Amino acid sequence: MMIEQTSPKRSWLATASFLLALLGLCTLPLPLIPSSLLGGIGSLLGGVALWKIQKNGGTNRDRLIAIAGIIIGLLPIFSLCVMLTILAREIPRVAGLLSNLFR
């Protein structure tokens, strides 16, 4: 009699998290809002995947993919915050240059 071993079911949420976060990271040179949106969705999916993996049991590989999705998904959000900070610091200087231009 032969006993079949079944492999544990893969977490599609962890995989989707990683792919969306990676897509968000790849679209960083494009306008930042879509990349941070993709990264945010990837991070959220990674958090849900990690919660489900811990609740239902899952492989270490799925857990690592979910954690990678969270971390990679946060990078575009962080870059958006940095860009907005730089932009906010430069607005008064640009406004001063424009006001001098139209005098």
N, C-alpha and C positions, 0 to 999 in steps of 0.2 A: 504494500500500500504506500503510495507516494503522497506526501503532505506538501501542499502548495504554500509558499510563503508569500504573503501580500505585502507590498511596500506601503508605507503610510501615504495617505493622500497629500498631494502637494498643495501648498497654500497659494491660491491664485491672487489673493489680496497682496501678499508679500511681493509676488512677481510684478503685479500691476503697479504697486508702490515704487518699486525699483525702476521700472521702465519710465513711469511718468516723471520721477525725480531726475532721471538721467536725461530725458527729453528737455526738462526745464533747464538743466545745466548746459545742455548743448545749444539752447536758444538764448543764452545770455548776451551774445553780441547783438541780437535783435532787440527791439524795444523791450524794456524790462518788465512791463506789466504781464504779458503772457508767460514769460519764463517764471516769474514769481508765483503766478497762479498755478502753473503746472507743478512747480516745486511744492507749493502749499498743499495741493491735492495729494501729491505723492507722499508727503509727510503724514497727512491725516490717514491715508490708507495704510501706511506703514504702522502707525499707532494702533489702528483697528486690527490689523493683521497680527501684530505682536500680542495684543490682548487676547485674540482668539487662539493663537498658538499656545499661550500660557494657560488658557482656560481648558482647551480641548486636548492639549498635548500635541506636539509637533516635533519636527526634526530640528536639529541645531542649524542645518543649512537654511531652512525657512526662517528661523529666528534671525540669522545673520543677514539674510536678504532684506527682511523687514527693517532691521536696524540701519542697514546701508541706505535703504529708501528714505528713512527719516533724516539721516545725516545729510545725504546728498540733496534732499528736498529743501533743507534749511539754507543751503548755500545761496540759491537765487534770492530768497527772501532777505538774507543778510546783505547781499549785494544791492538790493533795492533800497534798504535802509541807509547804506553808505552813500549811494548816489543821491538820495533825497537830502541827506545831511549836507553833502557838498553843494547841492543846488540851493538849499536854503541859505547857506553861508554866502553864496555868490550873488543872490538876487539884489541885495542893496548896492553892490558895486555896479552891476549891470544897469540898475535903475538910475544910478548917478551918472553913468556914461550916457545913457539915453537922454536924460534931462539936459545935460550939457550939449548934446548934439542938436537939440531942437530949440536952443536959446537964440 
